[in-house]
Amino acid sequence: MNNQALGIIEVRGLAAAVAAADTAAKTAAVTILGYEPTKGSGLVVLKISGEVSAVTAAIEAAREQAASVSTVFASRIIARAHEELARHVS
């Protein structure tokens, strides 16, 4: 993730995560790193990367879209994520 931002959004349900990923990809030049379902409770974490401004715009749009489908629990943008973190996220 060479000096790229990392964006994560946690939602309830795969449908909300897919809608969020689609919106994020259409909003800005970001890379969808994937999604990760949690054990139990039906939560799904979507992970994206790209330039800070692109990730910020994509996460904001994804939050709005996911909220129209289900519940958004959290989101975070980490500018210039450390390489050690990148190994565990992608």
Buried (B, 14 or more C-beta within 10 A) or exposed (E): BEEBBBBBBBBBBEEBBBBBBEBBBEBBEBBBBEBBEEEEEEBBBBBBBBBBEBBBBBBBBBBEBBBEBBEBBEBEBBBEBEEEEBEEBE
